[in-house]
Amino acid sequence: MIRVGFFLFLLTAISCKFGNNKRQELIAEKVKENTTAYQQQKRETCLKDAFEVANKKVDSMLLEEARAASVFQVDSVYVEGYRPLKPAKPAIKEPKDTERVSKLFDIK
């Protein structure tokens, strides 16, 4: 009985010693997986933020360019939102035939 108990004690001590190394390897592997996942997530958020900032800058540049195009110079005065004047009304042309129009049917 003592031999069996000693054998079991020896077996568990050896298995714990070898199991500890395996456990450390698993912990190191999980830590590495978590750090790579965190780095990937951080990289994606940074790229997303960079795209948003770039998009805002491009939009503001395009708006500024459109505003600059809408500014018109009249007599050395810059007028923003220039709108051209209405054209003059054309002259009414007199008809060539000046006879009165008669009725088509003469009903009494």
ZINOR-V689019 format. One record per run of one state. SS is the DSSP state (a for helix, b for strand, c for the rest). FROM is the first residue (numbers start at 0). TO is the last residue. Records with the same first field share a line. If there is no record, write none. Layout:
SS: FROM-TO  FROM-TO
//
This chain:
c: 0-0  70-70  74-75  79-107
a: 1-69
b: 71-73  76-78
//
